[in-house]
Amino acid sequence: MSRENHDHSSNKGSPVLWMSAVERKTACVTGGNGYIASALIKMLLEKGYAVNTTVRNPDNTEKNCHFKGMQALGPLKVFSADLQEEGSFDEAVAGCDYAFLVAAPVNLRAENPEKELMESGVRGTLNVMRSCVKAGTVRRVVLTSAAAAVSCRPLQGDGHVLDESSWSDVEYLSSAAKMSPGQAYSISKVVSEKEASKLAEENGISLVTVCPVLTVGAAPARKAHTSVPAALALFSGDEEMFNTLKHIEMASGSLPLVHVDDLCRAEVLLAEKPATAGRYICCSLDTTILQLARSLATKYPQYNVNIDAVGDHPENPRIRLSSEKLVGAGFEFTYKTIDDMYDESFMEYGKALGILPC
Ligand SMILES: NC(=O)c1ccc[n+]([C@@H]2O[C@H](COP(=O)([O-])OP(=O)(O)OC[C@H]3O[C@@H](n4cnc5c(N)ncnc54)[C@H](OP(=O)(O)O)[C@@H]3O)[C@@H](O)[C@H]2O)c1
């Protein structure tokens, strides 16, 4: 694969035009055409960072069209890189102050989940970590893991609060006769975190890991196939996506939510704050499908959310994911309720992506 570097930078109209190249920090964000990474790149550019991002195919104009809109915000370079190719990220990470590892295999329709999610996820994370070691300039690596690495374990009664000391139970998840993509995804996140942490320690890299829950809200990416269609499934009636919500609630004991802006602000804070270390759960609300359906039916009656059709689901969350450590590091969530998170801009985003009718 070619390693061309596609410079989308242009400073016209930038609020951070005055910033000299010496003052400007550079951050690498992997997987820039993804939902979360696209929002993170925008935030970093708005904060005055220069950003190097990676995509598998820089020529895919449909997936990469949002980069054009961001070019006015600051210097944005797009590199070609694949998680499965050793050394593929060297060029994108070279000279960077920060590296945000966001790209990961997330295909919950994988036919061979062990290979496509588990093995590929871990190999990809370590591959980028090795590029960070080679660069020698990266002062902090922020790895985006998932709450799936925290809460997928047998429930021992109700009312437990899980914090960063909780790990999804790999043995329990591997015990099924046929591993589901959801189980492989959770294992991939647990093993990636642990292996990345080992590699960081052995090589003197400062690593923090963020464990976000189901992420909602508008982002610049013009394609979204993970949490956005799932979060909007009660409106769209997409059964497969609704099953994703059911799977999360069943596997973890609640339906935890965070807004993408809050998640990106948390990632930036954890990168910039020298004293942070280890894992950070990023969850602003623990809810259930039933509570979500009731709220959304009231807020958006025009979508006819059928609460009765939701089926037999728990009324209240059986567990809670604590973000106390993140809050203790100085973070404050902006979007705290279903009402905040399912605002008009999220509905408009759903329409723009073709998930909701216009
Ligand atoms: N969304 C959520 O609710 C949520 C919650 C918890 C954690 N996370 C984590 O957050 C991260 C981003 O998720 P997302 O929701 O933004 O998903 P997404 O939109 O599907 O983004 C995933 C990105 O990873 C890239 N990728 C996948 N396989 C790759 C490979 N072999 N080489 C290079 N790039 C590859 C994809 O590139 P292509 O476009 O080329 O496929 C895409 O840019 C993931 O690590 C995910 O596990 C997400």
The ligand as an SDF file (V2000), in Angstrom:
LIG
                    3D

 48 52  0  0  0  0  0  0  0  0999 V2000
  -19.0690    3.8670   19.0350 N   0  0  0  0  0  0  0  0  0  0  0  0
  -19.1200    3.3900   20.2670 C   0  0  0  0  0  0  0  0  0  0  0  0
  -20.1840    3.3830   20.9220 O   0  0  0  0  0  0  0  0  0  0  0  0
  -17.8830    2.8720   20.9310 C   0  0  0  0  0  0  0  0  0  0  0  0
  -17.9720    2.5110   22.2860 C   0  0  0  0  0  0  0  0  0  0  0  0
  -16.8380    2.0340   22.9140 C   0  0  0  0  0  0  0  0  0  0  0  0
  -15.6450    1.9450   22.2380 C   0  0  0  0  0  0  0  0  0  0  0  0
  -15.5790    2.2860   20.9200 N   0  0  0  0  0  0  0  0  0  0  0  0
  -14.2900    2.1680   20.2550 C   0  0  0  0  0  0  0  0  0  0  0  0
  -14.0090    3.3950   19.6160 O   0  0  0  0  0  0  0  0  0  0  0  0
  -13.2330    3.1700   18.4330 C   0  0  0  0  0  0  0  0  0  0  0  0
  -13.9140    3.8260   17.2430 C   0  0  0  0  0  0  0  0  0  0  0  0
  -15.2200    3.2910   17.1050 O   0  0  0  0  0  0  0  0  0  0  0  0
  -16.2900    3.9470   16.1330 P   0  0  0  0  0  0  0  0  0  0  0  0
  -17.6170    3.7190   16.7430 O   0  0  0  0  0  0  0  0  0  0  0  0
  -15.8740    5.3090   15.7520 O   0  0  0  0  0  0  0  0  0  0  0  0
  -16.1890    2.9410   14.9100 O   0  0  0  0  0  0  0  0  0  0  0  0
  -16.0170    3.2060   13.3290 P   0  0  0  0  0  0  0  0  0  0  0  0
  -16.7550    4.4200   12.9320 O   0  0  0  0  0  0  0  0  0  0  0  0
  -16.3760    1.9440   12.6240 O   0  0  0  0  0  0  0  0  0  0  0  0
  -14.4660    3.4500   13.2170 O   0  0  0  0  0  0  0  0  0  0  0  0
  -13.5510    2.3880   13.2230 C   0  0  0  0  0  0  0  0  0  0  0  0
  -12.3550    2.8140   12.4200 C   0  0  0  0  0  0  0  0  0  0  0  0
  -11.3710    1.7810   12.4680 O   0  0  0  0  0  0  0  0  0  0  0  0
  -10.8500    1.6310   11.1680 C   0  0  0  0  0  0  0  0  0  0  0  0
  -10.3120    0.2910   10.9300 N   0  0  0  0  0  0  0  0  0  0  0  0
  -10.9190   -0.9020   11.1070 C   0  0  0  0  0  0  0  0  0  0  0  0
  -10.0890   -1.9010   10.7260 N   0  0  0  0  0  0  0  0  0  0  0  0
   -8.9360   -1.3050   10.3000 C   0  0  0  0  0  0  0  0  0  0  0  0
   -7.7020   -1.7810    9.7860 C   0  0  0  0  0  0  0  0  0  0  0  0
   -7.4530   -3.0820    9.6040 N   0  0  0  0  0  0  0  0  0  0  0  0
   -6.7490   -0.8790    9.4710 N   0  0  0  0  0  0  0  0  0  0  0  0
   -6.9620    0.4560    9.6240 C   0  0  0  0  0  0  0  0  0  0  0  0
   -8.1090    0.9590   10.1020 N   0  0  0  0  0  0  0  0  0  0  0  0
   -9.0790    0.0900   10.4300 C   0  0  0  0  0  0  0  0  0  0  0  0
  -12.0230    1.9020   10.2580 C   0  0  0  0  0  0  0  0  0  0  0  0
  -11.5430    2.1900    8.9650 O   0  0  0  0  0  0  0  0  0  0  0  0
  -12.3500    1.7660    7.6170 P   0  0  0  0  0  0  0  0  0  0  0  0
  -13.3470    2.8500    7.4030 O   0  0  0  0  0  0  0  0  0  0  0  0
  -11.3210    1.6830    6.5860 O   0  0  0  0  0  0  0  0  0  0  0  0
  -13.0120    0.4420    7.9130 O   0  0  0  0  0  0  0  0  0  0  0  0
  -12.6610    3.0770   10.9500 C   0  0  0  0  0  0  0  0  0  0  0  0
  -12.0360    4.2780   10.5880 O   0  0  0  0  0  0  0  0  0  0  0  0
  -13.0820    1.6570   18.3170 C   0  0  0  0  0  0  0  0  0  0  0  0
  -11.8590    1.2910   18.8920 O   0  0  0  0  0  0  0  0  0  0  0  0
  -14.2420    1.1270   19.1520 C   0  0  0  0  0  0  0  0  0  0  0  0
  -13.9710   -0.1490   19.6580 O   0  0  0  0  0  0  0  0  0  0  0  0
  -16.6750    2.7390   20.2580 C   0  0  0  0  0  0  0  0  0  0  0  0
  1  2  1  0
  2  3  2  0
  2  4  1  0
  4  5  1  0
  4 48  2  0
  5  6  2  0
  6  7  1  0
  7  8  2  0
  8  9  1  0
  8 48  1  0
  9 10  1  0
  9 46  1  0
 10 11  1  0
 11 12  1  0
 11 44  1  0
 12 13  1  0
 13 14  1  0
 14 15  2  0
 14 16  1  0
 14 17  1  0
 17 18  1  0
 18 19  2  0
 18 20  1  0
 18 21  1  0
 21 22  1  0
 22 23  1  0
 23 24  1  0
 23 42  1  0
 24 25  1  0
 25 26  1  0
 25 36  1  0
 26 27  1  0
 26 35  1  0
 27 28  2  0
 28 29  1  0
 29 30  1  0
 29 35  2  0
 30 31  1  0
 30 32  2  0
 32 33  1  0
 33 34  2  0
 34 35  1  0
 36 37  1  0
 36 42  1  0
 37 38  1  0
 38 39  2  0
 38 40  1  0
 38 41  1  0
 42 43  1  0
 44 45  1  0
 44 46  1  0
 46 47  1  0
M  CHG  2   8   1  16  -1
M  END
$$$$
